[in-house]
Structure formats: structure tokens, C-alpha cells
Amino acid sequence: MKSARMIALALMVSGLTTSSAWAQYGDPEAPPSAAVPSLLPLPELSSPWSNGNYASLTPVVDPTAGQPYALMARYQPAPGGQVQPAAPDASHDVYDAMQAPTGCADCAGGCEGGCGCCCPTWTGYAGGIVMTRNQPNKFWTTYDQTNNNFQNLNTEDANVHWDGGGEFGIGYNFCCECGVELTYWGIWNMNGFASVSSATNNLGTPMDTTNGAAGLLLGGQTPDSFFTNAHEALIWRNDQVNNVEINFTYNPCAADTCAYLQTTWLYGVRFFNFDENLLWTSVAGGFNFGDNGGADQANLNVHCENDMAGFQIGALVNYKLTNRLSIFGLPKMGIFGDYAQAESRYYRGDGIVNFDIVGHKDTVSFLGSFDLGLNYDVGQRWSIVGGYRVVAVSGIALSDNQIPHFLAAASEFADVKTNGDLIVHGAFLGATFRF
């Protein structure tokens, strides 16, 4: 009996073991449809079934959105029980983003369609400017000889008016943060004119034209023949400005194209040229301007030119008011070496010259400028830019400052005075194209 009980117990254990194995792996002789589900629990899913895909257990970070996602296994069961890869969908999910090639953006994203900053890009600019300058110092040229207190003409009366010019620029971005730009703008013909006449030929000049008159003859005529008891006095002025800059730019936050506030630092070299021509004409009594081919008029022409070159630093601060409209400020300043030259010429209207004196001086000048304006993005590549510009220069040669008290003071004409100050200001309007 004891042996029989042992045999029965062995048969029961053997049967349980066989059933457990079939439950785990299925009956190898049974058809696939009769397979028995596993008794072991499946691992917990990190996301629900979606579009036939299971989520991976390992979370990853979408580099374009900065949000955690589960990398899709992208496998789904097909009819007949076979497992096949799922066809790519058009939803641009994280899997697609992970498979996209790294590098530059396709210029279709960003705020209002801005181009990806990692692509090296060119920028071109063209526009117009309308500018004038501050009033020059007064040098009194003419008074009424019947009333010495009545001084009626000075060089400031021939101050320049508003005149137009052009502005052009081109830039290249090496990467997100760094770039280089070349800019030129100029005003080529700022004119000023003033005149006074006397029917009784009572115009005189406070300038001493008598001492040294023997050395100031024009065709045998002394200076008093033109400047004393004169009929007419005229002053012309012509100023020109040319500005060239090469600046390297750096914006540490350029990759954040949607930031409201952006600051781009710049440093580079600048060339600034100011050219001034001042002409004072006095017509002898009894004659009008241009009579006898100019033989009855004396001219004193003072021409100054300042060629300044130096290093500058600055910053472009841009703040977005809307996705398309922004306001910006651009301060720049630098120390410049100035090669100042002055030419003073005393001659008669018909071309007879008494003296032509040239002097020059090397000096140090200071220059600062500030642009304040608005930028409007018309589209992905085009922008309209407009604003106001002020340029201030100190320590330069101005024509009004070169005229001495004595006409015969040749040494004074040769000594170039570089204590002048200049402010050029006006509006600018143009368009920027990115390519």
C-alpha cells in the first residue's frame, strides 16, 4: 500500500509539471489558434496603444521641442499574425525628428518665417539719407560803413541746408553669433549761400586789408579796391561727408530668434571724411557780380579737408514690439587719427592769383554716432528700416576757423586750426535683403 501511494504521488507531480510547461509555451502539437496565453504578467506600458505603435520603455528628449517623449517602436501586427514595420505617417512625430539630418534649418520655421541662424547668410542694404549740419562759427566779413555797429554778413549766414545722399551695406554671418559688415554712406553736396549789397557802395570789412597791402596786389589793385566801399559781398559754402566702416559683430543669443530683446556687439575700423569749401567774394563799388569777367571782384577761398581713421566699438540693441516690428538703437564711438589739411587762396574773379597757401596738421579727433529707428519685416527676407542719425566729431579743421584778422598773415593761413566741432544729423530710410 505504501508503494502504491508513492507511485500515485509521482504521477500527480509529473502531470502538474507537464501542464505548467504547456501553459507557458503552448502545446507544440496544437494549432496556433489554440495557443494558451502566458501566465506571466506583461511589463507595464509607458504610454497607451496609439496608431498601432507601442512606446519604448526608455524616454528620450526631442531636440526641437525640448519635451520628453517616448521613442516609438513603430511595429504593429499585420493580418495573419505576422509582425511588420508600420508605414511612416505624416504627423512629423519625434521619430521623424530624430531621423532628420542635422545642420541648417530650411528657412521655413522660426518667428514669422525667420531663417535658421546656423546657415551662413548674406545681407544687403540700400537706402537714402537726408542730412544737415550744425551752425558753424561766425566770422564777420561785412559791415555798413555808415554805421559801424551794423555788421550785416558773416560766414554762419551761409549755413548749409538739408541735402540728400545715399547709404549702402553688405554683411555676412559666419555662424549663429558672429559676422562682418561693410557700410558706406555719404552726403555729397550740402550747399549754403548768403549775400548783401549796398546801392550807395557803403560795404566794408572788419578784416585788416591795409597792412601788408603792397604784397596783396591783384593785377595792380590793392585789397581795399575790393573790400572798402564795396557794392556787394557774397559767401558760398559746400560741405561733403563720406563714411566707410568695417565692423565685426557678435551676438551670444542670436540662436534665440524669438527673443524680444537682442544685443549685438560690434567693433571695427571707420574712415570718416569731412570736406568743406568756403568762398568769400567782395565786389568793388560801382560794379555788379560777374562784370568784366570777374576782374572787379576779389575772392578768398578756404578749403579744409579732414581724413579720419580709427578704431570704434558699439552695440546694436533691438527690441521687438511685435513679431514683425522692432525698435533699435545703435551707439558707436571711437578715437581717430585726423590728417587735416587747409588750402587758402586769394585771387581775382578773372583768375589772377596772389597767394595759394597750403598747411596740414596731424591730430587726434573723437567721433561718436547714434542711430535710433524702426525695423519692419515685410517678409522672410525683406525688411524696411528707417530712423534718425546723429554724428558728432570734435577736434577737426573747419574753414570758418582758418581766416585770420590780417589778410596778409600768410603764416596764420599755414597754421591749420583743428579746434572745430561738427555735428551732422538727419533721417535715413532703406531696405534690407537677406540671401
Secondary structure, DSSP 4 states (H G I P E B T S, - for coil): -HHHHHHHHHHHHHHHHHHHHHHHH--TTS-GGGPPPPSSPPPPPSS--BTTBPEEEEEEE-TTT--EEEEE--EEE-TTS-EEEPPP-SS--HHHHHHSPPS---SS-SGGGPPPTTS--EEEEEEEEEEEEPPPPP-EEEEETTEEEEEEEEGGGG----EEEEEEEEEEESSSSEEEEEEEEEEEEEEEEEEEE-TT--EE-SSB-STTGGG--BTTB-THHHHSSEEEEEEEEEEEEEEEEEEEEE-TTTT-TT-SEEEEEEEEEEEEEEEEEEEEEEEETT--TTGGGGTTEEEEEEEEEEEEEEEEEEEEEEEESSSSEEEEEEEEEEEEEEEEEEEEEEEETTS-EEEEEEEEEEEEEEEEEEEEEEEEE-SSSEEEEEEEEEEEEEEE--GGGG--SBTT-HHHHHS----EEEEEEEEEEEEEEE-
